[in-house]
Amino acid sequence: MKKTLLTAATATVVATGALAEDSMSNREIVGAFLGAVMSGDVDTMRELANPDYIQHNPFIPTGLEPFIGLLPVLAEAGTTAENIRIFQDGDYVFMHNIWRNAEPFGAPEMVAFDIIRVDQNGMVAEHWDALQPLVTETVSGRSQTDGPTEVTDLDQTEAHKALAVALVRDVLMGEDPSRITDYISAESYAQHNPGIADGLEGIVAAVEELTAQGNMFQYTDIHAVLGEGNFVLTVSEGQWNGGTHAFYDLFRMEGGMIVEHWDVIQPVPTEGLANDNGMFTGFDGVGPEPVGQ
């Protein structure tokens, strides 16, 4: 069920009866923190996050107090967030969100993936994200966020991570593109990238068109692989449209194959930066190397 972050946070507080970190899961801590952001509840933000909160959004200053200083801008714009999916992988909580009245982020409506790390003391410690404008008319007829949200197959999380890494390396990084049918279901593949049609045929057509334009995207590095059950998010870096981009790809697995895909693609800025942390640093222990070992 789709929900605002404030509603999710309120439900968390009611369920737990308190904001004590030791009584909440990392998923609940993050929900309460982002709900406090949306409501401007700075006391709760300070209770749940470290003062040296590390920010990887290139346009937001690092540190908790500088972030709090930006809340009036969001309030004036009427910015809200609708959470579509939320997952937890150890210390990391990753979310699929829609930001509305999001002009402070670049457009009236934005689709985003947000990742938050909770430290060993149960405090919100670090944030990464990627955003792109919401598209209402897509090639597949699907939206950028609709589709299943239920987590299943928890015992298959590591296998599904390995499947996602293999797809990115072989197909998107070009190590062995012919193996695409080893990873993506030929029977059913739901596509949420607004410019690509469903199925393997849609991928082939998109690749042919981009290649003919001399503008085929090139993934160069995988920086993070996060999963819970049948959902896996990869964070990659690559080249497209003449510049470096962040590629956030969310895959849904079923029967040992990838059957659905959502993504957000954001150019990596080089000017007007509010911090120098970079969009890809800090993913300790969640890169592709440990996957499958």
N, C-alpha and C positions, 0 to 999 in steps of 0.2 A: 504494500500500500504506500502510495506517495504521501509525504508528510513534510511540513515545514520543519526546519531544524529546531525552532522554538518549541513546537509541539512535541518533537522527539525528546527534547531536553526535559520538558515538563513531565512527560511520562516516566522518564528515568528517575527524576526526583521523587515522584509519587511512589514508584515501585520500590525504591531503596529507602525512602524516608529520611535521607540525609545526603549531603554532598561529601561525606567522608570518603577519601580516596580508597581506603582499604575495604570499603563495602561495595565498590563499583568496578565493573570490568573496564578494560581500556576503551571498548566501544561506547560504554555509558559515559565515561569521563569525557571523551571527545564530543559526544552528543550534547552533554551539559555545557561544555566550553563553547561550542559554536552557537548553542541556543543563547548563551549569555552575550556573545558577540552581537547577535541579531537584536537582542532586547536592550543592548547598551548597559548591561549589568556588570560594571567594572569590578565590583567587589568579588563576584563569583569568578570572573576571569582571573583575578589576582590569586584567588584561592586554589585554582586548578592549574595554573600555568607558571612556569619558571620566569623569573625576571629577565633572564637572558634567552628567552624564547627565540629560537633561530628561524629566520624567515628566508625562504628560497624563492618566493614570488619576487621577481626583480624590481617591481614597482612599489613594494611595501617595505618600509624600514625594518631592520632586524631589532629584536628586543621587544618586551611586552609593553612598556610604557609608550614608546613611539607608535606601536600598533593601536593602543588605546586612544592615542591622540588623533587617529584617523576616523574614529567612530562617528563624530559629528558629520563628516562628509557622507558616510553611508546613510545616516539618519536623514539628512537633508534630501538625499536622492530617493529615499524610501526603498532602499535596497533590501531585498529579501532572498532567502535561499530555500529551494525545495529539494529535499533529499529524495533521490530515487532508489539508490542502493547504498548499503553500508556494510563493510566487511572488516574482519579482523584477522591479522596474521602476526601473532606474537605481539611485539611492541608497536606494530604499525596498524593503523586504522585507515582504510582507503574507501573513498566515497565517490559516487556519481551524483552530481548536483546540477540543478538549473538555478542560475542567479537572475533575478528579475529586477527591473529598474536599476540595471547594472552599468549605467553610464560611467561611474567611477572606474570600472574595469574595462571599458572600451566599447560597449554596445548596450542597447536596451535590454536584451536577453542574451545570456551567455550559458553555454554548456561547459561543465568543468569536471575534472577529476581532482580531488583533494586528497592528500596523504598527510597524516599527522602521526608523529612518533611520540609515544608516552614513555617516559624514562622509568628506571627501576624504583623510583619513589612514587610512582603513580601521578607524575606531573606532566602536563602537556609541554613538550620540549622543542618540537621542530615541525615545520610545515613546508610542503611542496605542493605545487599545483600546475595545471595547464588549463587554459580557457580558450574558447573560440565562439564567435557569434552563433546564436541559434538559427538554424535554417528550417523554414516551414515547408518548403517543397523539395522533396528528395527523389532520387531516381528510383529507389525501391518502393516508395510509398510509405515506408516506415519512418517514424520519428527518430531523432538522434538518441532518445532515451527509453523508448517503450520496450516491452518484452519482459521475460521472466525476471524475477528478483529473488526467488527462494533458493537458499543454499542447500545443496544435497551432496552426497558422496564425500563426506568429510575425510574418509579413509583414503581417498584418491587425490588429496591435495598435492602431494609431492609429485605424483605421476603426471598430474595435469600441468604443474609448473614446468616439468621437463618437456612436455608436449609443446607448450607455448614457446619455450626457449628454442626448441628444435625448429619450429615454424619460422620464428624470426630470423634465426641464423641461416637456415637453408633457403628460404623464400625471399624474405625482405632484405637480408644482407647479401644474398646472391651466392651462397656457398654451394647450393644444389637445388635450384628452383624446380627441377623436374620432380622433386619429391612432394610437391604440394598436395597430391592426392593421398599421401601417407598421413596428412594432418587434418585436412579440411574435408568434411563429409560431402560426397558427390550427390547424396540423396536430399539433404536439407541443410542449407546454409543461409541464415538470416543476416542481412547486411544493414547496418545502421549508419555507415559513412554516407553522407548525403549525396555524394557524387558517384556511387557505385551501386549497381543492381545486385539483387540476390543471386546466390549460387556461385559455383565455380566459373560459370560463363560470365558473370558480372565482373569477377576479378580479372579474367583473361581480357575482356573487352576494355577495362580500365587501363590495364598495363599496356595494351596495344596502342591506345589513344595517347597516353602520356609519353610512351616511347617515340611515337611518331612526332610528337611536339618537341622532343628533346628535353623533356621535363619529368622524367621518371624519378620518383623519390629514391634516395639511397640511404638506407639505415647503416650506420657505422659502428654504433656501440649500444649495448644493453646495459643500463645502469641499475635497474631494480626489477625484481620479479616477486610479486606478492599474490598470494592466493588463499582462498577459503573454499574448500570443496570443489564445486563445479565451475567456479569463477576464478580467473587469473588475470591480473593486470601487469603488463610490462611497460616500463619506462625506458624509452630509447632516444638516441640522438642521431640526427642524420641531416642530409642535404636535400633541399627542395626549393623550387622557385628562386634559385640563385643564392640561398642563404641557409644558415643552420636552423633546424627546427627541433622542438621536443615532440616526440610521438608517444602518446599514451594510448595503449591498445588494451581493451578489456575483452576477454574471450570467455565464452561459455562452452563447456565440454559435455558430451553425452556419448556413452558407449565407446569411449576411447578415441573420440574424434572431436574436432572443433566444429560446433554447429551454429555459433552466433558470434557477432563481432560489433563492438562499439568503439569509437575512438575520439580523441581530441588532438588536434595538431596546432601547435602554437610556434610562431617564429621566436627565436631566442634573441632578445634585444641586446644591443651593444651601446645604446645611448640612453640618457635619462634614468640611470639605474639608482634605486634607493638603497641598495646594499650590494656588497661584492661577494656574496656567498655562492653565487652560481646556481643554476637550475638543476644541476645533476650531482652535486657533491653531497656527502654525508650519508649515503645509503650503505652504511657499514653492515656487512653480513647478509644483505638481501639482494646482492647482485646475482648474476647467472652461475657463478662458479660453484656454489654449494649445491645447486639444484641437481637432483638425481644421484647425489653421492650418498 
